[in-house]
Amino acid sequence: FPEDDPEVRAKMEAEMKAAQEAKAAKAKAGGKQKGGKTKLVQKTGTGIVRQWNILLKMVPAEEIPQFVDPYHWLSYFPPIGVDHLKKFGVGVDWRRAFITTAVNPYYYALIRWQFE
């Protein structure tokens, strides 16, 4: 990742700091007092977030390279979503659940027909 290079990371952080200072100066000139940090910067400490780091919070590190295949997303996350919805108390007849992409050719043909 580019931000792993100390020079690139320093440049990115300097650009973000300059942008924050410009925003703060503009807000100060307008008379309104607002914080100079965005929610992302407040939560992460920097504004640099990569998809890899987001996936690390949800998936074991050794499984992340498998997410290059889009079909792996379809097999990994739906059962987790169903489990969360059941814990939330949603009443759904899960026997009638289906995937609405090309993975399910019969349903996908119907969708393609509707949009043509």
N, C-alpha and C positions, 0 to 999 in steps of 0.2 A: 504494500500500500504506500502511496506517496507520503502520507504523514509519518511513516516510520523513519524516513530520512530526516535527521535533525534540522538540516537547512530548509527543506521544504516545509516542515512543520512550523519552524520559526517564521517563515515568510507568511504562511497561512494565518497564523495567530496574529502577526503584525497587521495584516490586512483586515482581519476581523476587529482588532482593537481600534484601528483607524476609522473603520466604518461606525463602530459604537461611539467613538468620540465625536464624529461628525454628526451623528444622530442626536447625541446629547446636547451638542452646541446648538443645533437647529431647534430642539425642543426648548432649550433655555432662552433662546432669542424670542420664541413665541410666547413666553410667559408661563407655560405649563411645566410643572416639574414631574418628570417621569424617570423611572429607573433606566439605566443605559443598557441593561442586559435583557436579552430575550429569555423566554422560558427554557429554551433548549440549553442556553449557556448557563443559566442558573442551576439546571438539573444535572448537567453533565460536566460542567467546569470548562468545557470548550464547545465550540459549535460544530466540531467534527464528529460525525457519527457515520459508521459504515454498516451495511447490511450484515456483514459477518458478525459484528459486535452485537447487533440486535438478535441475530439467530443464536448466539452463544447464551443468551438469557433464556431461550426456550428449548434448545436442542443440544444434545451432547456434541462436543467439538469434533469427534471422529465421524459423526454422521453429516456434518454440514456440507462436505464436498458432494454428497449424493443429491443435494438440492439443485444441482446444475440441470438435472432432468426435471422438467415441469410436471411429469406424471408422479414423481416422488412427492411433490407437494400435495397432490390429490389423494395419495394413500396415507400420508403422515398426519395432516392436520384435521381432516373431517372427523375422525374418531375422537380426537381431543375436543373439538367443538361440540359434538354430540354429548360427550361426558359432561362438559361444562353446562350445557343447556339443561341436562337432566338434574344436575346439582342445583341449578337455579330454579327448578320446579316447572319447567316448560312441559306442557302436555302435548306431545306430538306422537303420531303413529309412525314410528321410525321404519316400519316395514315398507312404507311408501316413499322413502327417501331415495333420490337418484341424483346422478351427476349430470349436469347440463352442458357438457362439453363434448368434443369429438371422442372422448373415451366411451361414451354411450352412443353408438352410431344411430340407433333407432330414434332416440329423442333428438339428437343433433340434426338429423335429416328434417325433422319437424320444424326445428328452430330456423334452419337455413331456408326452408320453404316459406316460413312466415316473413322473413326479412328480404326475400328476393322480389 
